[in-house]
Amino acid sequence: MRREHLVKQHLLEKRCGLAPDYRIPESVTHLRPTITETYEKPPLPTQAARIPSDKSPFNTRGSRYNPLSGRTIVAESALEIKAGKILATKDIVELREQWPRVTYVDRRGVRCSHTFDIWVRKRCGKRVAVAIKPFDEIDPVEFIDMLLRIKDSGVDGHADDVSFSTEFYASEYAAANAEEILFARRARNEDDVEETKALLREVKGKILFGELLKGLEIQAYRRVALWCLVDEGWLRPVRPSLIEDHTLMEVRVQQEARTWQ
């Protein structure tokens, strides 16, 4: 974090009455997930229809582990990386990248092919192929016409619908929140989550995120539980934004919360 951003964050938290707690616990603190991850073998290779080059002077390249499939997932741009994180925090049970490659006939009658950047399967079974592109690079006529023609042709049987994403969906703050959610899923402790649910049921109106951490010797356990409940829809920012301790949150107590993004 840049120095000026750190100063701004400190002043905002101080203005909200959220004094930082610099106490050091007497014993070493470890996360204690209810389900411990095990890695018995290396990740399987990617199933991408095309592999991006390792380096590019124009776009970010990257690869990471996909816990939904146990495979390596590759990305051709920073926008794809952010969109993948955000989509993974939704009700998604399968995610593939650089797939499927489909054929379609354009408006000039020429047979063309297109490889989607991300393909997802939702818990309900619906499959969606997603094209990811910066807004400034989208031709409203050519791009939307291509997606509609691919959908009308049946997406070669690989998906039930098509969609697209730009930086307005895959924003910096949304990707940062998604990163916290993905970490919290791995570190989730069910006892902490249930304790935090009981706390949220007592909250009336809106509350600062940091207020839910006050008075705790070890804030990390509660913080992980809070992010798990953001994932489940119990808690969300009043205005879509990066969630920090000074962010005003809205509590949505419900018996079976739906995933929110």
C-alpha positions, 0 to 999 in steps of 0.5 A: 500500500502506498504511503498516502493511501495508508495515511488516508486509511488511518485518518478514515478509521480514526474519524470513525472511531476505529482505533487500530489495535496493536496488541500482540497475542500471548501465543502464536496465532494460527488459522484453524479451518474446519476443513483442512486442505490437503495437497496430495498431488500437483495440479493437473494441466489446464484444459484451455483450448488455446494457451496464451503466450508466456509474455506480452508487452501489452497484457498481463499473463498469469496462471494459478490453481483452480480449486474447483477443478484441481487444475492450473488456470491460465489468463491472458490479461489482468481483466481476465484474472479479476473476472475469474476471481469475481465469478468464482465467488458466485454460485459457480461449481465449475470454471474453465478458461480459454474455452470453448472454441466455437464457430459461427457465421458472421453478418457477411456470411463468412464462417468464423471461430471465437474462443471464449475467455471463461466458461462457468457452470452454475449450481443450477446446471446452467452453463454460460460462456463469457467473453472478457474485453475492455469497454473501450475495445468493444465495437457495439455492432461487431461484438454484440452481433457476434455474441448473438450469432453464437448464441443463436447457433447454439454455442456448439452445444457447449453452453446454454447462454453467452455473456460478456464482462468489462472493467465495470464488472471486473473492477479493482475493488470487486476483485479485491473483495473476491480475493478476501472471500476466496481466502475466507472460504479456505480458512472458514471455521464453522464455530466462528461463523455461527458465533458471528451469525448470532452477533449479526442477528443483534445488529439493528440498522447499519454498522461499520465493518470494523465495529464488528471486530472491536474488543477482540484479542484475535481479530483474524478469526472474526474477520474470516467469519465476516468475509464468509458471511459477505460471501453468503449474503448476510453482510454487504456494503451500503454502496458497492466498494472496497470493503475496509474497516471504515466501510458502512455495512448493511446486515441482511439476516436470513435463514438461507442467505444467497450468494451476493456479489 
